[in-house]
Structure formats: structure tokens, C-alpha cells
Amino acid sequence: MSDDWKTAWQPVIDAIGQDIGSETLRQPVDAIEAGTLRRYLEPLEFDCALHYDAEIARAHGYADIIAPYTATLTYTMPPM
């Protein structure tokens, strides 16, 4: 059995512990409304109160309800 896969994965292993995020802040084009967030989450069956209950979100340090990170692209895409 060949160990080529280990060589191919070495850059990934070397990146462990490094911040690979972007310094670019992406703002949504439109306001993220609670109704659109609910419709986004409903078919995914995400049931986290941070996404629909403002009191719970505030109790955890957020200003209001939040969108999950999986919605970042959806809510930051420019209009088409």
C-alpha cells in the first residue's frame, strides 16, 4: 500500500492551529429578517433558540437573533 495520501495531506496537517480566516468583513446586502431566517432554517431542521429567540440570544451576549454560519454566503451574496 502506498503512503502517497500522507504526502498529499501534509499541508493540511501543517495548517492545524493556524488562523485561516479572512480579515475582510462581509456585510449583508439586505437586512436579515427573522422571517427569512426562519424559512432558511426550517427545511434544515435547525432548532437553536439563538436563531429565533431574541431574549435567549441576548442572554448569550448577542445583540439580537443570529444567523448560523452556514447562512453566511446566502445572506452576503449581492443581488442577482
Secondary structure by P-SEA (a helix, b strand, c coil): ccaaaaaaaaaaaaaccccccccbbbbbcccccaaaaaaaaccccccccccccaaaaaaacccccccccccccccccccc
